[in-house]
Protein backbone atom coordinates (compact mmCIF):
# COMPACT_ATOMS: atom_id res chain seq x y z
CA UNK A 1 0.00 0.00 0.00
CA UNK A 2 1.11 3.52 -0.72
CA UNK A 3 1.45 6.02 2.07
CA UNK A 4 -0.92 8.95 1.82
CA UNK A 5 0.78 12.32 1.39
CA UNK A 6 0.29 14.65 4.36
CA UNK A 7 -0.35 18.25 3.27
CA UNK A 8 2.04 20.69 4.92
CA UNK A 9 1.48 24.40 5.54
CA UNK A 10 3.65 27.17 6.98
CA UNK A 11 2.66 28.99 10.17
CA UNK A 12 2.72 32.77 9.67
CA UNK A 13 3.95 33.23 13.25
CA UNK A 14 6.85 30.83 13.70
CA UNK A 15 7.34 30.12 9.95
CA UNK A 16 7.60 26.36 10.58
CA UNK A 17 6.13 23.81 8.20
CA UNK A 18 3.57 21.64 9.98
CA UNK A 19 0.80 19.25 8.96
CA UNK A 20 -2.27 21.14 7.81
CA UNK A 21 -4.54 19.51 10.41
CA UNK A 22 -2.41 20.83 13.29
CA UNK A 23 -2.84 24.47 12.24
CA UNK A 24 -5.69 26.97 12.40
CA UNK A 25 -6.77 28.51 9.10
CA UNK A 26 -7.58 32.22 9.24
CA UNK A 27 -9.77 33.27 6.31
CA UNK A 28 -10.13 36.75 4.85
CA UNK A 29 -12.46 35.85 2.01
CA UNK A 30 -13.39 32.57 0.32
CA UNK A 31 -10.25 30.93 -0.96
CA UNK A 32 -7.83 33.32 0.75
CA UNK A 33 -6.43 31.99 3.99
CA UNK A 34 -3.36 31.88 6.21
CA UNK A 35 -2.34 29.25 8.74
CA UNK A 36 -1.20 29.72 12.33
CA UNK A 37 -0.26 27.35 15.14
CA UNK A 38 -2.81 27.01 17.96
CA UNK A 39 -0.27 28.60 20.29
CA UNK A 40 -0.42 32.04 21.90
CA UNK A 41 3.32 32.54 21.27
CA UNK A 42 2.90 32.11 17.51
CA UNK A 43 -0.06 34.46 17.51
CA UNK A 44 1.98 37.06 19.41
CA UNK A 45 4.80 36.75 16.85
CA UNK A 46 2.33 37.07 13.98
CA UNK A 47 0.80 40.15 15.58
CA UNK A 48 4.19 41.77 16.17
CA UNK A 49 5.35 41.11 12.58
CA UNK A 50 1.93 41.96 11.10
CA UNK A 51 2.15 38.57 9.40
CA UNK A 52 -1.59 38.19 8.80
CA UNK A 53 -1.77 41.66 7.31
CA UNK A 54 1.10 40.84 4.97
CA UNK A 55 -0.48 37.51 3.99
CA UNK A 56 -3.81 39.16 3.16
CA UNK A 57 -2.46 42.44 1.81
CA UNK A 58 -4.53 44.60 4.19
CA UNK A 59 -4.58 45.95 7.74
CA UNK A 60 -5.85 43.50 10.35
CA UNK A 61 -7.78 45.14 13.23
CA UNK A 62 -6.78 44.34 16.81
CA UNK A 63 -10.24 42.82 17.36
CA UNK A 64 -9.35 39.95 15.03
CA UNK A 65 -6.24 39.09 17.05
CA UNK A 66 -8.28 39.34 20.26
CA UNK A 67 -10.91 36.94 18.86
CA UNK A 68 -8.20 34.48 17.80
CA UNK A 69 -6.68 34.61 21.28
CA UNK A 70 -10.08 33.91 22.88
CA UNK A 71 -10.76 31.00 20.54
CA UNK A 72 -7.35 29.47 21.28
CA UNK A 73 -7.98 29.76 25.03
CA UNK A 74 -11.42 28.15 24.66
CA UNK A 75 -9.96 25.22 22.69
CA UNK A 76 -7.26 24.68 25.32
CA UNK A 77 -9.81 24.71 28.17
CA UNK A 78 -12.27 22.43 26.35
URPEQUI-V950523 format. One record per residue. N is the residue number from 1. RES is the residue in one small letter. PHI is phi in whole degrees, -180 to 180 (none if undefined). PSI is psi in whole degrees, 0 to 359 (999 if undefined). D_CENTER is the distance of its C-alpha to the mean C-alpha in Angstrom with 1 decimal. Layout:
# URPEQUI-V950523
N:RES:PHI:PSI:D_CENTER
N:RES:PHI:PSI:D_CENTER
This chain:
# URPEQUI-V950523
1:x:none:145:32.9
2:x:-85:145:30.1
3:x:-78:141:26.8
4:x:-79:135:23.9
5:x:-71:133:21.4
6:x:-95:120:17.9
7:x:-69:134:15.2
8:x:-112:145:13.0
9:x:-136:157:9.8
10:x:-101:131:8.7
11:x:-72:133:5.9
12:x:-74:344:6.3
13:x:-86:299:7.4
14:x:-94:350:9.8
15:x:65:23:10.3
16:x:-93:145:11.3
17:x:-83:127:11.8
18:x:-139:160:11.2
19:x:-60:141:12.3
20:x:-55:322:10.3
21:x:-70:342:11.4
22:x:-87:352:9.9
23:x:-108:161:6.2
24:x:-101:133:4.7
25:x:-96:124:5.2
26:x:-101:127:5.6
27:x:-114:131:9.2
28:x:-91:310:11.8
29:x:-148:166:14.7
30:x:-53:125:15.7
31:x:91:347:14.7
32:x:-114:108:12.4
33:x:-140:165:8.7
34:x:-136:153:5.7
35:x:-112:144:3.4
36:x:-144:146:1.9
37:x:-67:150:5.4
38:x:-80:54:7.2
39:x:-134:133:9.1
40:x:-63:329:10.5
41:x:-66:317:11.5
42:x:-66:321:8.2
43:x:-66:321:7.4
44:x:-65:319:11.1
45:x:-63:316:11.0
46:x:-63:322:8.5
47:x:-68:317:10.9
48:x:-65:319:13.9
49:x:-87:357:13.3
50:x:55:40:12.3
51:x:-66:321:9.6
52:x:-68:321:8.2
53:x:-62:319:11.9
54:x:-68:322:12.8
55:x:-67:324:10.6
56:x:-96:348:12.1
57:x:72:32:15.4
58:x:-155:169:16.0
59:x:-77:137:15.9
60:x:-106:121:13.3
61:x:-67:154:15.4
62:x:-61:332:15.1
63:x:-61:326:15.3
64:x:-66:315:11.8
65:x:-64:322:10.6
66:x:-64:318:13.3
67:x:-65:320:12.5
68:x:-63:319:9.0
69:x:-62:316:11.0
70:x:-62:317:13.7
71:x:-66:322:11.9
72:x:-65:319:10.6
73:x:-64:320:14.3
74:x:-65:320:15.7
75:x:-68:327:14.2
76:x:-71:320:15.5
77:x:-77:342:18.8
78:x:-78:999:19.2
